[in-house]
Amino acid sequence: MLPVAIDAAALAFPFAIKAYAAAAAEAAALGRAGLLAWLDSDTLVLQEPRALLLGSGQALACCPIHHLRIGPGYDDALDPFWRLVYDVCAAPQERAFLMHTAVGDDRIRPHINAGLLVVRPSAGC
């Protein structure tokens, strides 16, 4: 168990707990592990995930969401929730790059906070 301190205002933001927990895990791994894998509880690994072994100069690898459910399609306008996410993260919408879901190959905007992330803690992602 890893205790996580969360700003009270952030608790009102959907899924904020996940970002705070990931940041706490990354901080705990700093100096103790070269890589940190963050998997959702519903993630199933079916083969050795060699693509997640980060190469020299790489700080992050991800597997995007499995299905298009709550995230915006790449060509869709952002709804109020996703506009808020982009605004809070100071992420210009025009910088959103094309990704594809892991199942079904749907065209989506970046949605890498679900599924699987691998980070190099020393990079400070």
C-alpha positions as CSV (number, residue, x, y, z in Angstrom):
1,M,0.0,0.0,0.0
2,L,1.2,3.4,-0.9
3,P,-0.4,6.4,0.8
4,V,-1.4,9.2,-1.6
5,A,-1.9,12.9,-0.6
6,I,-4.5,14.5,-2.8
7,D,-5.5,18.1,-3.0
8,A,-9.1,18.5,-1.9
9,A,-10.1,20.5,-5.1
10,A,-8.6,17.7,-7.3
11,L,-11.0,15.1,-5.7
12,A,-13.8,16.8,-7.5
13,F,-12.2,16.2,-10.9
14,P,-13.1,12.8,-12.3
15,F,-10.3,10.2,-12.3
16,A,-7.9,12.6,-10.6
17,I,-7.1,10.0,-8.0
18,K,-5.5,7.9,-10.7
19,A,-3.1,10.6,-11.8
20,Y,-2.1,11.3,-8.1
21,A,-1.6,7.6,-7.5
22,A,0.5,7.2,-10.6
23,A,2.7,10.2,-9.6
24,A,3.1,8.8,-6.1
25,A,4.1,5.4,-7.5
26,E,6.6,7.1,-9.8
27,A,8.1,9.1,-7.0
28,A,8.4,5.9,-4.8
29,A,10.2,4.1,-7.7
30,L,12.7,6.9,-8.3
31,G,16.2,5.6,-7.5
32,R,14.8,2.1,-6.9
33,A,13.7,1.0,-10.3
34,G,14.7,1.8,-13.9
35,L,11.1,1.4,-15.2
36,L,7.7,1.6,-13.7
37,A,4.7,-0.1,-15.3
38,W,1.2,1.2,-14.5
39,L,-1.6,-1.3,-15.5
40,D,-5.3,-0.9,-14.9
41,S,-6.8,-3.7,-12.9
42,D,-8.7,-4.9,-16.0
43,T,-5.5,-5.2,-18.0
44,L,-4.5,-8.7,-19.1
45,V,-1.0,-9.4,-20.5
46,L,-1.1,-12.3,-23.0
47,Q,2.6,-12.3,-24.1
48,E,5.9,-10.9,-23.0
49,P,5.5,-7.1,-23.4
50,R,9.0,-6.5,-25.0
51,A,7.7,-3.3,-26.7
52,L,7.4,-1.8,-23.2
53,L,11.1,-2.1,-22.5
54,L,12.1,1.5,-23.0
55,G,15.1,2.2,-25.2
56,S,17.8,4.7,-24.6
57,G,16.3,8.2,-24.7
58,Q,12.8,7.0,-24.2
59,A,10.8,8.1,-21.1
60,L,7.3,6.8,-21.8
61,A,5.5,4.0,-23.6
62,C,1.8,3.4,-23.5
63,C,-1.0,1.2,-24.8
64,P,-4.0,3.4,-25.4
65,I,-7.5,2.6,-24.3
66,H,-8.9,-0.8,-25.5
67,H,-12.3,0.4,-26.8
68,L,-13.8,3.7,-27.7
69,R,-16.2,4.3,-24.9
70,I,-15.8,7.6,-23.0
71,G,-12.9,9.2,-24.9
72,P,-13.4,11.4,-27.9
73,G,-13.0,10.1,-31.4
74,Y,-10.2,11.8,-33.3
75,D,-12.5,13.8,-35.6
76,D,-15.1,14.5,-32.9
77,A,-15.7,17.8,-31.1
78,L,-14.7,17.8,-27.5
79,D,-17.6,17.6,-25.0
80,P,-17.5,19.8,-21.8
81,F,-15.7,17.1,-19.8
82,W,-12.9,16.7,-22.3
83,R,-12.6,20.5,-22.9
84,L,-12.1,20.8,-19.2
85,V,-9.4,18.1,-19.3
86,Y,-7.5,19.8,-22.1
87,D,-7.9,23.2,-20.3
88,V,-6.7,22.0,-16.9
89,C,-3.7,20.2,-18.5
90,A,-3.0,23.3,-20.6
91,A,-3.0,21.0,-23.7
92,P,-3.9,22.8,-26.9
93,Q,-6.5,20.7,-28.8
94,E,-4.7,21.2,-32.1
95,R,-1.7,19.3,-30.7
96,A,-3.8,16.1,-30.1
97,F,-2.2,13.4,-32.2
98,L,-3.9,10.4,-33.8
99,M,-4.0,7.2,-31.8
100,H,-5.9,3.9,-32.4
101,T,-7.8,1.8,-29.9
102,A,-6.1,-1.5,-29.0
103,V,-9.3,-3.3,-30.1
104,G,-11.3,-2.3,-33.1
105,D,-8.7,0.2,-34.5
106,D,-11.0,3.2,-33.8
107,R,-9.4,6.6,-34.5
108,I,-9.1,8.5,-31.1
109,R,-7.4,11.5,-29.6
110,P,-4.7,10.7,-27.0
111,H,-6.3,8.9,-24.1
112,I,-3.4,7.2,-22.3
113,N,-4.5,7.5,-18.7
114,A,-6.2,4.1,-19.0
115,G,-4.8,0.8,-19.9
116,L,-1.1,0.6,-19.5
117,L,1.8,3.1,-19.1
118,V,5.5,2.5,-18.6
119,V,7.7,5.3,-17.5
120,R,11.3,5.9,-16.6
121,P,11.0,7.4,-13.1
122,S,14.3,9.3,-13.5
123,A,12.8,11.2,-16.5
124,G,10.1,12.8,-14.2
125,C,7.2,12.2,-16.5
